């Protein structure tokens, strides 16, 4: 679901770009004599897989973007890890200084809230791990190619139904029904993995860097939300909803704008990428404070304690930020060529 909400027509675009072989052996009377055709080497599974990878990479970006990541320019690994760690540390420091000037006034986070938040983060990490491992396994088994070769509208419809169905099934299942609750939650994660498995066509180093930056960004924002004053950022719900609407509309801009409107398309791409980062970063801050608010309500017995439901919102924030990080890093690498 998260993949189709971000780029709902990426798979149809990929399918339109898949090369089709035509074997025309019809001979008309005005043609020259038919020459015996030389036997051509059959395309093995590896060549088909390589074509599918390039097709997905072309569909993942818009037409005015440059080719995707070049593995030959990966550079020194240790240097890049230090560079990424410096970015993460700087992000934590700057975010804390700007957004966390007023900290909690209750002498620190109570034990119940800390336990509730830690369990939510544990389930979020477990869900992201399930998505990553399952997506990799499905990709290695050829699922990505079969997904791109299937009917795009059928994939979109079934993907949305499965994702929304498992998500709302998880949200509305009582935490006392342990087996059904975790079964639906696992199904939700596997559905996300199936829809996001084409990302494995990207270079692993690029995916690793995007994951590191996403963890750093969400970690710093979550730290601010956990240590800020109670309910300080809960007012962001309305503005964030308006912001995500604008980001979604910018993603549909290529469907209504002509291909000649290059400048407008580039601006819509920037809104979708960088505006999306800002919006889902704000959602991370909002969701962390909402989790702490629900923890206080659960402690007073007003709501049920349900960390699985709380983890789903953080998982969706992570996936939306991660997708944009992948595309931004790919664009930056191409601009350095």
Residue pairs with C-beta under 8 A, 6 or more apart in sequence:
1 159
1 160
1 163
1 164
1 167
1 191
1 192
1 195
2 163
2 192
2 195
2 196
2 316
2 319
2 320
2 323
3 10
3 159
3 192
3 195
3 196
3 319
3 323
4 156
4 159
4 160
4 163
4 195
5 248
6 251
6 276
6 320
6 323
7 60
7 251
8 156
8 251
8 252
9 152
9 255
10 59
10 60
11 59
11 147
11 148
11 152
11 155
11 156
11 198
12 152
12 153
12 156
13 59
14 55
14 56
14 58
14 59
14 148
14 198
15 148
15 149
15 152
17 55
17 58
17 59
18 51
18 52
18 55
18 148
18 149
19 51
25 34
27 34
45 142
48 145
49 142
49 145
52 144
52 145
52 148
52 149
52 201
53 201
55 148
56 144
56 148
56 198
56 201
57 67
57 68
57 201
57 202
60 68
60 198
60 202
60 327
61 68
61 327
61 330
61 331
62 254
62 265
62 269
63 259
64 262
64 265
64 266
65 269
65 331
65 334
66 331
66 334
66 335
66 337
67 334
68 202
68 203
68 330
68 334
69 202
69 203
69 205
69 206
69 329
69 330
69 333
69 334
70 333
70 334
70 337
71 203
71 205
73 333
73 336
73 337
74 80
74 203
74 205
80 209
84 209
84 212
84 213
84 216
87 213
87 216
88 212
88 213
88 215
88 216
88 219
88 220
91 216
91 217
91 220
92 216
92 219
92 220
92 223
95 220
95 221
95 223
95 224
96 220
96 223
96 224
96 227
99 224
99 228
99 285
100 223
100 224
100 227
100 228
102 228
102 229
102 232
103 227
103 228
103 229
104 227
104 228
104 229
104 230
105 229
106 230
109 117
109 226
109 227
109 292
112 295
112 299
113 292
113 295
113 296
113 299
116 291
116 292
116 294
116 295
116 298
116 305
116 307
117 226
117 288
117 291
117 292
117 295
119 307
120 291
120 307
120 310
120 311
120 314
121 222
121 311
121 314
122 307
123 307
123 308
123 310
123 311
124 311
124 314
124 315
124 318
127 185
127 189
127 311
127 312
127 315
128 315
128 318
130 186
130 189
130 190
130 193
131 189
131 192
131 193
131 196
131 315
131 319
132 193
133 193
134 189
134 190
134 193
134 194
135 193
135 194
135 196
135 197
135 199
135 200
136 197
136 200
138 144
138 193
138 194
138 197
139 197
139 198
139 200
139 201
143 194
143 197
144 197
144 198
144 200
144 201
147 155
147 194
147 195
147 197
147 198
148 198
159 191
159 194
159 195
162 187
162 191
163 188
163 191
163 192
163 195
166 184
166 185
166 187
166 188
166 191
167 188
167 312
169 184
169 187
170 181
170 184
170 185
170 188
170 308
170 309
170 312
171 309
171 312
173 180
173 181
173 184
174 181
174 304
175 181
175 304
175 305
175 306
175 308
181 308
182 308
185 308
185 312
188 312
189 315
192 315
192 319
196 319
199 207
199 323
199 326
200 207
202 326
202 330
206 326
206 329
206 330
206 333
207 326
209 325
209 329
210 322
210 325
210 326
210 329
211 322
211 325
213 325
213 329
214 318
214 321
214 322
214 325
217 277
217 281
217 284
217 321
218 281
218 284
218 314
218 317
218 318
218 321
221 281
221 284
221 285
221 288
222 284
222 285
222 288
224 285
225 233
225 284
225 285
225 286
225 287
225 288
225 289
225 292
226 288
226 292
228 289
230 289
230 292
230 293
230 296
231 289
231 293
232 289
233 285
233 286
233 289
234 286
234 289
234 290
234 293
236 282
236 285
236 286
237 286
239 282
240 279
240 282
240 283
240 286
243 275
243 278
243 279
243 282
244 279
244 280
244 283
246 271
246 275
247 271
247 272
247 275
247 276
247 279
250 268
250 269
250 271
250 272
250 275
251 268
251 272
253 264
253 265
253 268
254 265
254 268
257 264
257 265
257 268
259 265
272 324
273 324
273 327
273 328
274 324
274 328
276 320
276 321
276 324
277 321
277 324
277 325
277 328
280 317
280 320
280 321
280 324
281 321
283 313
283 317
284 314
284 317
284 321
287 310
287 313
287 314
287 317
288 314
290 310
290 313
291 310
294 303
294 310
295 305
297 303
298 304
298 305
